Amino acid sequence: MFKVRLQEVSLPTSDRDIDSLTTWFIDTLCLVRKRGDEMADHGFANPVHRLLRDYLFAQPEVGWDAQMLADELALTPASLNHHLTRLVQSGIIGYTNEGKGWRRYYLRGGSLSKAVEIFANQASIIVNQRLELIDEHWGRENPRLVLELPENDRPPLTIGVVDHRPIAPESEENILSQWMGDFGLLGERPGKEIKADSISVRLFELLLSRNAPLSLDEAAETLGGQKARIGRILERFRSSGMVERIPRTDRLSVALWNAMTAQHQRRGEDWMLKKGGFQRILNDKQQSKLLMALKKGKLSIEDVAAEMKNVEPQQQMLLLNLLGGRLPLGHRMNGEDAAQVRRNVQDSLDRVLRRMRRVAEMLESELSA
């Protein structure tokens, strides 16, 4: 079964030696689970690192006997089998039972570049096919905001790629929760989150059916979970490329009301007129109505919305900035329809695969030199 966890890692810049390039592959394929600070040897003595660097990458035409590898790497057969199984599942290496004795493992395609090409094609096909499930659960109808501001701090892609398989009998998961677990939306070790009614599954279903961006407060109130936990779940969703976090411009009137009320109490009318942007952006009638309501302590969100009705959204954003206010952030699916979400995820995956091809060429060049 094809099973791999992919992580977006920056291309190597100055350090282009064999060890650094091998480490890049290990990090991208999440083959070693790092704990705490990086080791003094940068993981170069790790069994997986030595297995790839000294054997599979260095001599791609050779089939390596498992017993010989265990002796060379000073590993027990069980430990070596664990590492080899993960490499086989990732699609980078294969094995043969031809002949007698132990299995013989080899780099697929006879070279690293060809192995990466096989891997890339297989991963792209699986992701493209499995993302079709989003169509079945899509419920958003009018997701665009009046003012769309793009996400400017997208996290690096982290995504699982796993073959489709039937759900095990008497399992507590359903098709959607299994799908989410395979893509890494439930974390590395899902545990109870794999259940069909877990908070992660219900949160994803909410995002699939909700038009407006979802804030942490709204999610906690709707689902009954703690905001910190929901925040961690949403960050996993963002790392997959399926969910984005954007400024909630649909809450612009609320943010302006908060900023106006706070600054009027702190700095007064004169500051709001000059430095707060009232004279720059609003006409005399709008200024007068808003300041009069502020002075009486009766300004409401509806009043702000009414006065801002004829002000361009970009100008409202400028006014909010001059008043020192900030828009809250919200989460939503990364696309206006299911097809766009699939394209966005596939684009992020293609970026990682292009880097893999480039690093494979660099590593082969270093090895041949």
ZANU-994538 format. One record per residue: residue in three letters; y, x negated, z of N, C-alpha, C, O, CB in turn. Coordinates in steps of 0.02 Angstrom, whole numbers, plus 50000, padded with zeros to 5 digits. Glycine has a CB too. Layout:
<recs>
ALAYXZYXZYXZYXZYXZ;...
</recs>
This chain:
<recs>
MET499414995850000500005000050000500624995650000500684990950039500005004750061;PHE501084997349955501714993649952502144995750011502285001650021502094995049885;LYS502354990850051502744992350111503174986350128502914980950143502284994250171;VAL503834987150125504284981550138504934984250166505134989950153504414977550073;ARG505254980150205505924981750232506404976750202506334970650211505934981550311;LEU506904979250167507384974950132508054974950169508294980050193507484977350059;GLN508344968950174508994968250206509454964250161509264959150133508924964750275;GLU510064966650153510554963350110510824957150145511134957650198511134968050091;VAL510704951350115510934944950143511374941550091511224941650032510324940450163;SER511914938550113512374935150067512014929450032511574926250060512994932550105;LEU512224928249970511934922649933512084915949966512634915149993512184922649860;PRO511624911249964511764904549991512354901449953512404902149892511144899849987;THR512784897949988513364894849956513264887249949513104884849895514004896349996;SER513374883650003513334876349999512624873750011512404869049978513814873250048;ASP512274876850059511604874450076511094877250027510874882950034511414876350148;ARG510904873249979510424875549928509784871449930509474870249879510734875249858;ASP509604869149990508974865449995508404870450000508514876450009508984860750057;ILE507794867949995507204872249993507134876350057506974882250054506584868049982;ASP507254873150114507184876750177507664882650182507474888150202507294872050235;SER508294881550163508794886850168508634892650120508704898450138509484884150153;LEU508404890950060508234896150012507614900050033507574906150023508124893049943;THR507134896550062506534899950088506724904650145506474910250149506014894950111;THR507154902250189507394906450244507744912650219507674918050247507854902550290;TRP508124911850164508464917650135507964922950113508074928950126508894915550074;PHE507424920950082506904925750062506594929050123506484935150122506364922250020;ILE506444925250174506144927950235506604933050267506384938350289505964922350285;ASP507254931550269507734936150299507814942450257507854947950284508414932750307;THR507834941650191507924947450146507334952150151507424958250149508014945050075;LEU506724949450156506124953550160505934955350232505424958550244505544949950127;CYS506354953150280506234954650351505524952850372505174956850404506364962150365;LEU505304946850354504624944750368504544941950439503994941650465504404939450318;VAL505094939850469505074937150537505574940950579506154941850560505234929450539;ARG505344943250636505784946950681506134942050727505814938850769505384952250723;LYS506784941350718507164936550757507384939650823507574945450826507784934050717;ARG507354935650876507544937950942508074933250970507984927150970506934938350988;GLY508614935950995509124931851027509444927050979509504928350919508824928151084;ASP509654921351006509984916350966509494912950920508894912550934510324911151011;GLU509744910450865509324906950817509044900550848509384897150887509714905350753;MET508424899050831508114893150860508434886750834508764886750783507364893150844;ALA508324881250871508624874850854508404872450785508784869250749508454869650906;ASP507774874050766507524871850700507664876850646507424876150590506774870550704;HIS508064882150661508254887350613507644890950585507684893850531508644884250556;GLY507094890850621506494894350599506084890650547505604893350520506684900850572;PHE506264884250533505904880550481505184879150501504764878150457506264873950467;ALA505034879050566504344877750588503944884150596503354883950615504354873950654;ASN504244889850581503884896150586503304896250537503364893750481504364902050572;PRO502724899150557502144899250512502284902450444502044900050393501574902950545;VAL502674907950444502824911250380503244906650336503134906250275503194917950392;HIS503724903150366504144898550329503724892950298503794891350239504684895550375;ARG503294890050337502864884550312502364887050260502224883650211502494881150369;LEU502104893050270501634895950223501944896850154501634895250103501384902750248;LEU502564899250153502894900250088503144893650059503024892250000503484905050097;ARG503484889750100503794883550074503274878450050503344875749996504224880450128;ASP502754877250090502294871750077501704873650033501364869350004502034868950141;TYR501574880150028500974882149991501114887049934501064885149876500474885250039;LEU501304893149951501364898349900501944896949851501854897749791501464905049932;PHE502524894949877503094893449833503014886649799503184885849741503744893649871;ALA502754881849836502714874949810502194874349754502304870549707502554870149865;GLN501634877949760501094877449711500874884449692500344886849714500484873249739;PRO501274887849650501144894849635500504896149595500254901749594501714897649598;GLU500244891049562499644891949521498994891349561498454892449534499634886949464;VAL499054889649624498454888349665498284894549705498724898049730498564882349712;GLY497624895949712497384901149756497194897949823496774893549825496784904949725;TRP497504900249877497424896949941496904900549984496964906449998498084896549978;ASP496404896750004495874899450046496144901050116496484896850146495284894450051;ALA495994907050142496274909250206496044904750263496434903350309496064916350220;GLN495424902450261495184898150315495544891450315495714888750367494424897050309;MET495654888750255496014882450249496734883150273496994878750306496004880050176;LEU497054888750257497744889950279497784890550355498254888050386498014896250247;ALA497284893650385497274894250458497224887350490497554886050541496694898650481;ASP496814883050462496744876350489497384872250479497604868850525496154872750457;GLU497684872750420498284868850404498884871050447499284866850468498454869550330;LEU498934877550459499504880150495499374880750570499804882850608499704886850468;ALA498774878850591498574879150661498654886250689498934887250743498994874250703;LEU498394891150651498424898050672497724900950681497254898650649498814902250620;THR497664905750723497034909350728496964913750666497464915750636497004913550793;PRO496344915450646496254919850588496624926450595496904929050546495524921250576;ALA496634929150655496984935550665497734934950654498034939250622496854938250736;SER498044929550679498764928450669498924927350596499404930050570499004922550711;LEU498524923250563498644921950492498564928450452498954929750406498154916550466;ASN498054932450469497944938650433498544943350440498704947050393497314942050458;HIS498854943350498499454947550509500004945550460500314949850429499694946950581;HIS500144938950455500674936650410500494937950337500924940050298500814929250422;LEU499874936650318499674937550249499684944950230499864946750173498984934650237;THR499494949250276499494956450262500204958850246500294962850200499204960450321;ARG500694956550284501384958650272501634956050204501994959450169501844956150328;LEU501424949950186501624947250122501294951050064501614952250013501444939750117;VAL500674952950074500324956950022500644963750016500754966149960499564957650039;GLN500804966950072501124973550070501804973350036502014978150004501204976350141;SER502154967750044502814967150013502774966249937503284966849903503184961250043;GLY502184964749912502104964149839502264957349812502264956349751502524969049805;ILE502394952449855502564945749831501934941649816501914937949767502984942049883;ILE501424942449857500804938749846500224943649838500264949449859500674933749904;GLY499694941149807499084944949799498494940949824498574935249846498984947049726;TYR497914943949820497314940249841496724942349797496744947549765497154941549916;THR496224938249797495614939649758495004938449801494994933949844495594935349694;ASN494484942449789493844941649823493324938549778492724938449794493604948349850;GLU493544935949720493074933049673492734926949703493044922849737493444931149607;GLY492104926349689491744920649716491514921949787491554927549811492174914349714;LYS491274916849821491024917449888491534914849939492004911249921490354913749896;GLY491434916850000491864914150053492464918550067492454924550056492094907350035;TRP492994915350092493584918850114494014921250054493934918849998494004914350160;ARG494474925950068494944928050017495384922249997495534917750037495374934050041;ARG495594922449934496054917349910496714920849891496734925649853495754913349848;TYR497264918149920497924921249911498344917249862498294911049859498284921749979;TYR498754920749824499144917449772499804921149761499864927049779498744917049706;LEU500284917749730500924920749713500834924949650500584922449599501474915249703;ARG501034931149653500934935649595501334933349534501904931149540501134942849613;GLY501024933749477501354931849415501324924449399501494922449343502064933949417;GLY501104920349446501054913149434501694909349445501694903149436500824912149364;SER502244912749463502864909249478503284913849522503184919849525503254907249413;LEU503764910849557504174914849602504604919849564504684925549585504614910349644;SER504884917649507505304922249467504914928249444505154933849445505604918549407;LYS504304927149422503884932749398503674937149457503644943249450503274930149361;ALA503524934149514503344938049573503924942549594503824948349612503144933449631;VAL504534939849591505124943849609505244949349558505444954849576505754939249614;GLU505104948049495505194953149443504694958849454504874964749447505104950149373;ILE504084957149470503584962349485503804966449546503774972549546502884959249498;PHE504024962849597504254966049658504844970749643504854976449667504464960849710;ALA505324968349604505924972249590505754978649553506014984049570506414968149549;ASN505324978249503505134984149465504774989249509504904995249505504694982249405;GLN504314986649550503934991049593504374994449645504315000449657503374987149628;ALA504824990649676505274993449726505744998649696505855003849726505674987849760;SER506014997249637506475001849604506135008449587506425013849597506764998749541;ILE505535008049562505165014149543505025018349605505115024449604504515012349507;ILE504785015149658504615018849719505225022249749505205028149766504295014249771;VAL505785018549754506395021349783506645027149740506835032349767506945015949789;ASN506645026249675506895031449630506475037749636506745043249637506895028949558;GLN505815036949639505375042849644505445046249712505475052449715504655040849633;ARG505465042449765505465045449832506135048549850506165053049892505275040249883;LEU506675046149819507335049149832507395056149804507865059749819507875044749804;GLU506925058149762506935064949734506865070249788507035076049777506385065749682;LEU506595068249846506525073049901507195075749924507235081349950506165069749960;ILE507725071949915508395074249936508575080649899508895085049928508925068849923;ASP508375081349836508525087349797508265093649831508585098849830508235086849726;GLU507675093149860507355098949891507705101249954507655107149972506635097349906;HIS508055096749987508375098450050509145098850045509485100050095508195093450103;TRP509405097849985510135097649977510425104649985510185109449956510325094749908;GLY510965105150026511275111550037512035111450034512355116450048511075114250102;ARG512325105750015513055105150011513305108349947513005107649894513285097650015;GLU513875112049953514135115749895514815113449873514945112849813514155123049910;ASN515265112049920515945110049902516165104349948516575105349993516445116149908;PRO515885098349937515985092949985516635089049980516785085150025515435088249980;ARG517025089949927517615085749918518185087949964518285093949977517855086049846;LEU518555082949989519135084250030519755084349985519745081949929519215078950086;VAL520295087150012520925087349973521155080249959521385078649904521475091250011;LEU521105075850009521285068850001520665064650017520435064550074521885066850047;GLU520405061249967519805057149975520005049849987520325046849944519345057749913;LEU519815047150044519935040150058519265036550061518825038550099520325039250126;PRO519165031250022518515027950019518345024250083518795022250121518495023149961;GLU517705023350095517475019450152517625012050138517485009650084516715020550165;ASN517905008650187518115001650175517744996550217517894990650214518855000950188;ASP517244998750255516864993950296516114995450293515774995750344517114994050368;ARG515874996350232515164998150224514714992550250514824986650234515004999550149;PRO514204994250289513754989050316513284986550263513174989950212513354991850376;PRO512994980650272512494978150225511894982850221511714986150270512254971050245;LEU511594983250163511024987750152510424985450193510244979550193510844988050078;THR510104990150227509464989050259509044995150244509205000750266509544987850337;ILE508504994250207508124999950182507384998350180507194992750163508375002150113;GLY506975003150197506255002450190506025005250124506285010250100505905005950248;VAL505525002050095505225004450032504475004950043504134999850052505404999549971;VAL504225011050043503515012250059503225017150009503555022049990503435014850131;ASP502615015949987502265020549943502195027449974502135028150035501575017849925;HIS502195032549931502045039349955501315039749976500875036549946502205044549900;ARG501185043750027500495044850050500465051550086500975053950110500255039050097;PRO499875054650089499815061050123499935060250198499815054950226499115064150111;ILE500165065550230500265065450303499585065950337499155069750316500725071350325;ALA499495062050389498855061950425498735068650459499205071950482498845056250477;PRO498105070750462497935077150496498165076950569498135071750602497185078450492;GLU498385082650594498595083550663499185079050682499295077550740498015082250709;SER499565076950632500155072850645500745077250665500795082950644500345068550583;GLU501185074550707501775078350729502355077550680502885080550690501985075950799;GLU502265073550629502795072650580502735077750524502205080850515502775065550551;ASN503265078550486503225082550425503435078150366503535072150374503685088850430;ILE503485081150308503635077150248504305073650255504365067750236503635081550185;LEU504805077150281505475074050286505485068450338505765063150325505995079350305;SER505185069550396505195064350448504805058150426504995052550441504925067050514;GLN504235059150391503865053450364504285049650313504305043450313503205055750332;TRP504625053350271505065050450220505625046450253505785040950231505365055950175;MET505925049250305506455045750341506195039350374506525034250374506775050350393;GLY505595039750403505305033950435505175028450385505275022550399504665035750470;ASP504935030250325504795025350273505425021850249505415015850235504445028650214;PHE505975025450245506605022550222506975018750277507495015750264507055028050194;GLY506715018850338507035015250393507575019250428507945016350469507325009050367;LEU507625025750415508135029850447507975031350520508405033750557508225036350409;LEU507365029950541507165031150610507095024750650506855024850707506505034950612;GLY507295019150621507245012650654506595009150637506165011750601507295013650729;GLU506535002950663505944999050648505315001950679504785001850649506044991850672;ARG505375004550738504815007650773505015014750792505295015750846504605003550836;PRO504885019650750505135026450760504925029750826505315033150858504915030750704;GLY504295028650846504065031850908504115039450903503855042450856504475029450967;LYS504435042550953504495049850954504965052550901504955058550886504725052051022;GLU505385048150872505855050450820505495052650757505795056050715506345044950804;ILE504855050950749504485052950690504295060350692504085063050641503855048750683;LYS504375063550750504215070650756504685074750712505255073050701504275072950828;ALA504415080350686504785084450640505415087450670505885089150634504345089950614;ASP505435088250737506015091250770506425086250810506795088150855505795096850815;SER506355079850794506735074650830507475075250814507665078350764506475067550814;ILE507895072250855508615072650845508835069250780509305071450748508985069650905;SER508485063850761508655060350698508525064850638508935065150592508245053850692;VAL507965068350638507795072850582508285078650579508525080350525507075075450588;ARG508445081550636508905087250637509615085050616509975088850584508925090450707;LEU509805078950635510455076350616510495075350540510995076850509510605069850652;PHE509965072650511509955071550438509965078250401510295078950350509335067450418;GLU509595083150427509605089750396510295092850399510515096250353509085094450430;LEU510645091650454511335094250461511795091050409512205094550379511595092850532;LEU511735084550398512145081150349511985083550278512425083750236512045073550354;LEU511355085250265511155087650199511435094550183511465096550124510395087650194;SER511625098250234511855105150223512605106050238512875111350224511455109850265;ARG512925101050265513625101750288514105098950236513995093550209513725098150354;ASN514635102750222515135100450174515635095650205515745090150178515515106450146;ALA515925097450262516435093350294516105087350329515535087850352516845097450345;PRO516455081750334516185076050372516045078050444516375082350472516685070050371;LEU515555074750474515315076450541515555071150590515405065250581514545077150543;SER515915073150642516135068450693515605067850747515155072050752516805070750723;LEU515665062650788515185061750842515215067550892514695069750916515315055050878;ASP515815069950907515885075450954515525081650928515175085050965516625076950967;GLU515625083150865515315089150835514555088350834514195093150848515575090350764;ALA514315082350817513595081250815513285081950885512755085050892513435074250787;ALA513625079150935513365079651004513355086851028512895088951062513785075251052;GLU513875090651010513905097651031513375101850996513085106351026514605100551017;THR513255100450932512785104450893512065102850911511645107350918512885103250819;LEU511905096350920511215094150929511045093151003510455092851020511095087850891;GLY511545092451045511405091651116511215084651138510955083751193510875096251136;GLY511345079651097511185072751115511785069051141512345071651139510895069151056;GLN511685063051166512225058851189512585055651130512275053851080511965053351237;LYS513245055051136513635052351080513435045151062513425043351003514375052551096;ALA513285041151112513085034151098512445033951057512395030051010512995030351164;ARG511965038151075511335038251038511445040850967511175038050919510825042551073;ILE511835046150960511965048850893512335043750850512215043250790512375055350898;GLY512785039950882513145034650846512675029450818512765027150762513665031450891;ARG512175027450858511695022450834511275025250777511115021650729511235020250891;ILE511095031550781510705034650727511105034950663510855033350609510485041750747;LEU511735036850668512165037250609512275030450577512345029950516512835040450627;GLU512305025150618512375018450590511755016450550511815013050499512495013350646;ARG511175018550573510565017350533510605021050467510415018350415509935019450572;PHE510845027250470510925031050408511405027550360511275027250300511175038150424;ARG511945024950387512435021450345512135015150313512265013750254513055019550386;SER511725011550351511425005350325510965006750267510845002250226511055001750380;SER510695012750262510245014450207510625015850142510325016150089509825020450225;GLY511285016750147511685018350088511705025850072512025027850024511415014750029;MET511365030050113511345037250100511915040950133512085046550113510685040050123;VAL512215037950184512745041250222513355036650224513285030550228512505043050293;GLU513945039550221514555035650225514985038150283514925043950305514945036050159;ARG515425033850307515895035650360516595035150332516805029750309515815031050423;ILE516965040550333517625040850301518135043850349517955047350396517595044850235;PRO518785042550336519315045950375519295053450362519225055550304520005043050357;ARG519345057350414519315064550408520005067350389520375069650433519055067750473;THR520155067150326520795069750303520845077350311521395080150307520915067750231;ASP520275080650321520305087850334520585089350404520755095050419519605090850328;ARG520635084150445520925084850512521625081750515521855079850569520465081450565;LEU521945081350458522595078050454523125081750496523535078550529522825077550381;SER523115088350494523605092150532523525091050607524015090550644523545099650516;VAL522895090650630522765089550701523015082650722523315081850775522015090250716;ALA522875077650679523095070850694523855070350696524135066950739522815065850643;LEU524195073750649524925073750649525205077150711525695074750740525195077250586;TRP524905082650731525125086150791525065081750853525515081350895524725092650801;ASN524495078350858524395073750915524925068250915525215066650968523695070650912;ALA525055065250857525525059750852526245062050867526615058750902525495056450782;MET526435067850839527105070450851527225071950925527735070150953527225076850809;THR526735075350955526805077151026526855070951070527275070751115526205081451048;ALA526435066051057526435060051098527075056051090527365053751140525835055651081;GLN527305055051028527895050951016528545054451039529025051151059527955049250942;HIS528555061151035529145064751059529215063851134529775063151160529105072251041;GLN528665063951170528685063051242528865055851261529215054651310528015064851272;ARG528635051051221528745043951237529435041451215529775038051253528205039751206;ARG529625043151153530215039851123530785044551107531355042251097530015036351062;GLY530665051051102531205055751090531345057051017531035054250972531815053251123;GLU531835061551005531985063950938532285058450894532105057850835532465069850941;ASP532735054450922533065049350881532565044550849532625042850790533575045550922;TRP532075042350888531575037750861531155041150807531005038050756531105035250917;MET530975047550818530565051050769530935052050703530635051850650530345057750797;LEU531585053150708531975054150647532035047750606531965047750545532665056750664;LYS532155042150641532285035950605531645031850593531445030750536532785031750643;LYS531335029550647530745025350640530095029250632529605026750605530685020750699;GLY530095035350656529485039450651529365042550583528845045450572529505044750701;GLY529845041850537529735044050469529955051050453529865053250396529025043550455;PHE530255054750500530465061550486530995061850431530935065650383530735064950550;GLN531515057650437532045057750386531805055050319532065056950266532645053650410;ARG531315050750321531065047650259530625052350219530625052050157530675041350276;ILE530245056750254529735060650219529885068050219529715071550171529055059350251;LEU530195070650272530295077950278531015079750260531475075750267530135080250349;ASN531095086050235531775088450221532095090950286531775091250338531755094150168;ASP532725092850281533105094750342532795100850376532755101050438533825096250324;LYS532565105650338532285111750366531645110150405531535112750460532145116950312;GLN531215105950375530585104150408530715100150472530405101350524530135099950360;GLN531195095450468531375091650527531615096150584531395095450641531915086450511;SER532055100750566532355105150617531825109450651531815110150712532885109550585;LYS531375112450612530865116950640530395113150686530235115450740530475120350584;LEU530165107350663529685103550702529995100950766529685101350820529405097650661;LEU530605098250762530935095550821531125100950871531095099950932531565091550802;MET531315106850846531485112350890530865114650929530895115950989531785118250851;ALA530305115050894529685117150927529455111850978529195113551031529135118450876;LEU529555105450960529365100051006529805100351069529565099351125529435093250972;LYS530445101651059530905101751116530735107351164530805106651225531625102551091;LYS530515113051137530325118751179529615118151206529395122151248530405125251140;GLY529235113051181528545112351202528085117551173527565119051203528505112551276;LYS528265120351116527875125751086527585123951018527345128350982528295131951079;LEU527605117550999527335115550934526575116350934526235114050979527525108250917;SER526315119750883525595120850876525335117450813525715115450770525445128450874;ILE524685116850809524365113850750524515118150688524615115550634523605113150760;GLU524535124750698524695129250642525405128050616525525128450556524605136550663;ASP525875126750662526565125250641526595118950598526925118850546527015124350703;VAL526235113850619526215107550581525915108750512526175106350462525825102150619;ALA525355112350510525025113750446525485117550399525495116250339524375117750457;ALA525875122350426526325126350385526885122050356527065122750297526615132150425;GLU527175117650397527725113450374527485107950326527875105550285528075110350433;MET526855106050332526585100650289526275103450225526025099650184526065096750327;LYS526305109950217525965113050160526215110450093525825109550047526055120550163;ASN526865109150088527155106850025527265099250022527585096749976527825110350013;VAL526995095750072527045088450072526405085450045525855087450066527185085750145;GLU526465080849998525865077749968525435074450022525695071550070526075072549916;PRO524765074850014524325071850064524465064450077524425062050133523605072650042;GLN524635060750023524785053650032525405052650076525425048050116524895050249964;GLN525905057150068526505056750109526345058650182526635055850228527045061350081;GLN525895063450191525685065250259525345059250293525445058050352525205071350257;MET524935055550254524605049650282525115044350301525045041050352524105046850231;LEU525635043650260526165038850275526535040850339526685036650381526655038350216;LEU526675047350346527015049750406526585048550468526835046450520527175057250399;LEU525935049750462525485048550518525485041250537525465039550597524775050850501;ASN525505036850487525525029650500526175027650535526165023650582525435025750435;LEU526735030350512527385028750543527425031250615527765028350657527955031750501;LEU527085036750628527075039550696526575035950741526525037450801526915046950693;GLY526205031250713525715027550753525075031350767524705029650813526025025550817;GLY524945036550727524325040450737523755037850695523845033650651524455047750720;ARG523155040250710522565038150673522125044250658522075048850698522155032850713;LEU521815044050600521355049350582520675048150614520455042350617521285049950506;PRO520345053350639519665052350663519195051050604519355052650547519415058550703;LEU518625048050619518135046450567517565051550569517405054350622517855039250576;GLY517265052750513516705057350508516175054650461516325050450419516935064250485;HIS515575057150467515015055050425514805060650379514825066550397514415052850469;ARG514605058750319514355063650271513895060050222513865053950221514945067150233;MET513525063950182513085060950132513515057150081514065059350064512655066350097;ASN513255051650057513635047250013513585049549941513295046149898513385039950019;GLY513875055449927513865058049860514005065449860513865068949908513195056749827;GLU514295067949805514455075049801513845079149786513835085149799514975076149747;ASP513325076149758512695079649747512115074749758512225068749767512665082749675;ALA511505077349756510925073149769510855067549718510635062049735510295077449770;ALA511025068949655510965063849603511425057949617511245052149605511115066949534;GLN512035059349642512495053849656512265049749716512345043649716513195056649670;VAL511965052949766511685049149822511135044449797511115038649818511405053949875;ARG510705046949754510165042749726510455036749688510215031149694509715046849680;ARG510975038049649511285032549610511595027449657511525021449645511825035349563;ASN511925029649709512255024949755511745020549791511845014549799512675028649805;VAL511195023549812510665019649845510355014849796510235009049812510125024249875;GLN510225017249735509915012849685510385007149666510145001549655509745016949622;ASP511035008349663511515002949649511494997649703511504991649688512225005849642;SER511464999749766511434994949821510784991049819510784984949831511494998549889;LEU510234994449803509594990949797509604985949739509354980349745509024995949787;ASP509904987949683509944983349625510344977149642510184971749618510264986949565;ARG510844977849683511244971949704510804967049743510854960949732511854974149747;VAL510384969549787509934965149825509424961949779509274956049785509574969149880;LEU509164965849732508654963149686508954957849639508604953049622508354968849645;ARG509574958649619509894953549578509954947049617509864941649589510584955849554;ARG510124947549681510164941549722509484938249729509434932149729510454943249791;MET508964942249736508294939449741508104935549678507814930149682507774944949754;ARG508274938249620508134934749558508514928149555508244922949534508314939149497;ARG509144928349576509564922249574509294916949621509244911149603510294923949592;VAL509104918849683508854914049731508174911449708508004905649721508794917249801;ALA507774915549676507124913249650507234907749598506864902749598506734919149618;GLU507724908549555507884903349505508114897049539507904891549520508414905749456;MET508544897649590508794891749626508224888249662508194882049661509334893849678;LEU507774891949692507224888949728506734885449682506494879949698506854894149769;GLU506594888349625506154885149576506474878749550506134873749538505994889849518;SER507134878849540507484872949517507434867249569507314861449551508214874549503;GLU507524868949633507464863949686506754861249692506644855249702507684866849753;LEU506264865649685505564863449691505364858949633504994854149643505104869549695;SER505604860549574505424856349516505774849549518505534844649490505604860049451;ALA506354849349554506714842949559506404838349611506644832849622507454844249577;
</recs>
